[in-house]
Amino acid sequence: MTMERARRFADALTRLEETGEMEALLELFGEDAQVSNVASQRTFHGKDGAQDFWREYKGLLRQVKSTFRNMIESGDRVALEWESNGTAHNGAVVNYEGVSIIEWDGERISRFYAYFDPRVLGMELSRGNAPRSEAPATAPA
């Protein structure tokens, strides 16, 4: 089964994380897209909202790299299991993990939502010592 949409998103996120270039990622989002995560107090709307969301994500950490453990694509839905490692602005090492669900409308993302334990990220950002779960034994799909 093809993972074309999952790979397009992963490649665009990698570009944002490595270079700060956001255009490839923003091109994936539709005009009516909804973007959020469990830690956000709001849902971001449209391409402008997606830009604000990803600017906040990139600005949260001084350096970040996401690794995808599993990619599942079925119809217009993509599920990505990931781990993000980086460095906070206070120098603390940050490692957290979660799952992102992406809904597509044709070639554009209509909804992006990331699930993770925000307490772990908060502890990592402040102290760099949150407890970690075991990585699954499976390789990325």
VMD Tcl script that draws the C-alpha trace (Angstrom):
set ca {
  {0.00 0.00 0.00}
  {1.25 3.46 -0.86}
  {2.38 5.84 1.86}
  {2.61 8.83 -0.46}
  {0.64 11.28 1.71}
  {2.34 10.16 4.92}
  {5.76 10.56 3.32}
  {4.90 13.98 1.87}
  {3.95 15.22 5.33}
  {7.00 13.62 7.02}
  {9.38 15.10 4.42}
  {7.85 18.57 4.75}
  {8.05 18.43 8.56}
  {11.68 17.31 8.35}
  {12.45 20.32 6.14}
  {10.81 22.64 8.69}
  {12.71 21.08 11.58}
  {16.09 21.08 9.81}
  {16.02 24.40 7.96}
  {13.05 26.38 9.26}
  {11.57 26.42 5.73}
  {7.81 26.17 6.13}
  {6.46 26.51 2.58}
  {6.50 22.80 1.70}
  {4.51 22.02 4.85}
  {2.03 24.87 4.38}
  {1.38 23.81 0.77}
  {-0.12 20.58 2.13}
  {-2.90 22.39 4.03}
  {-6.25 23.34 2.54}
  {-7.90 26.73 2.87}
  {-10.37 25.35 5.44}
  {-7.89 23.20 7.37}
  {-8.15 22.74 11.13}
  {-4.86 22.31 13.00}
  {-4.32 21.65 16.71}
  {-2.91 19.38 19.39}
  {-3.75 18.36 22.95}
  {-1.65 21.15 24.47}
  {-3.17 23.96 22.42}
  {-5.94 26.12 23.81}
  {-7.38 26.66 20.33}
  {-7.85 25.25 16.87}
  {-5.96 27.04 14.10}
  {-7.90 27.57 10.86}
  {-6.86 27.71 7.23}
  {-3.42 28.20 5.77}
  {-2.78 31.24 7.98}
  {-3.72 29.19 11.03}
  {-1.46 26.35 9.91}
  {1.37 28.85 9.56}
  {0.79 30.14 13.09}
  {0.60 26.59 14.47}
  {3.86 25.44 12.84}
  {5.64 28.70 13.69}
  {4.76 28.08 17.36}
  {5.92 24.45 17.08}
  {9.26 25.45 15.57}
  {9.69 28.28 18.09}
  {9.02 26.04 21.09}
  {12.41 24.34 20.86}
  {15.81 25.61 19.83}
  {16.39 22.40 17.88}
  {14.02 19.48 17.12}
  {14.00 16.30 15.03}
  {11.04 13.96 14.68}
  {11.43 10.28 13.88}
  {8.47 8.29 12.64}
  {8.09 4.78 14.09}
  {4.91 3.85 12.25}
  {3.05 5.33 9.31}
  {-0.45 4.11 8.55}
  {-2.36 5.36 5.54}
  {-5.90 4.29 4.76}
  {-8.04 6.19 2.31}
  {-8.06 9.85 3.31}
  {-6.57 9.22 6.76}
  {-2.95 9.06 7.91}
  {-1.74 8.10 11.38}
  {1.86 8.83 12.32}
  {3.49 7.51 15.48}
  {6.51 9.67 16.25}
  {9.20 10.61 18.71}
  {10.63 14.12 18.80}
  {14.05 14.89 20.25}
  {15.53 18.31 20.64}
  {16.89 21.02 22.85}
  {14.82 23.59 24.71}
  {15.83 27.24 24.78}
  {17.02 26.70 28.39}
  {19.43 23.99 27.17}
  {17.39 21.06 28.50}
  {17.27 17.95 26.33}
  {13.69 17.30 25.23}
  {12.28 13.90 24.21}
  {8.57 13.28 23.82}
  {6.39 11.02 21.73}
  {2.89 10.85 20.33}
  {0.59 10.19 17.42}
  {-0.67 12.59 14.77}
  {-3.87 12.00 12.86}
  {-4.13 13.69 9.48}
  {-7.32 13.87 7.41}
  {-7.02 14.69 3.73}
  {-9.49 16.25 1.30}
  {-8.01 15.37 -2.08}
  {-4.42 16.59 -2.12}
  {-4.77 18.94 0.87}
  {-4.88 18.37 4.61}
  {-8.28 19.23 6.03}
  {-7.49 18.35 9.66}
  {-4.29 17.76 11.65}
  {-4.35 16.81 15.31}
  {-1.42 15.64 17.46}
  {-1.88 13.55 20.60}
  {0.85 13.42 23.26}
  {1.15 13.80 27.01}
  {1.61 17.55 27.50}
  {2.81 16.96 31.07}
  {5.80 15.03 29.71}
  {6.66 17.82 27.30}
  {6.30 20.39 30.08}
  {8.59 18.40 32.38}
  {11.10 17.99 29.55}
  {11.06 21.70 28.76}
  {11.55 22.70 32.38}
  {13.88 19.96 33.62}
  {14.68 17.52 30.81}
  {13.85 14.45 32.91}
  {10.38 13.18 32.09}
  {9.81 9.40 32.26}
  {9.85 7.64 28.89}
  {7.90 4.71 27.54}
  {9.46 1.78 25.73}
  {9.79 2.11 21.98}
  {7.76 -0.48 20.09}
  {9.63 -3.41 18.54}
  {8.16 -2.76 15.10}
  {9.87 -0.87 12.33}
  {8.18 2.04 10.57}
  {5.71 0.92 7.93}
}
mol new
graphics top color blue
foreach p $ca { graphics top sphere $p radius 0.5 }
foreach p [lrange $ca 0 end-1] q [lrange $ca 1 end] { graphics top cylinder $p $q radius 0.2 }
display resetview
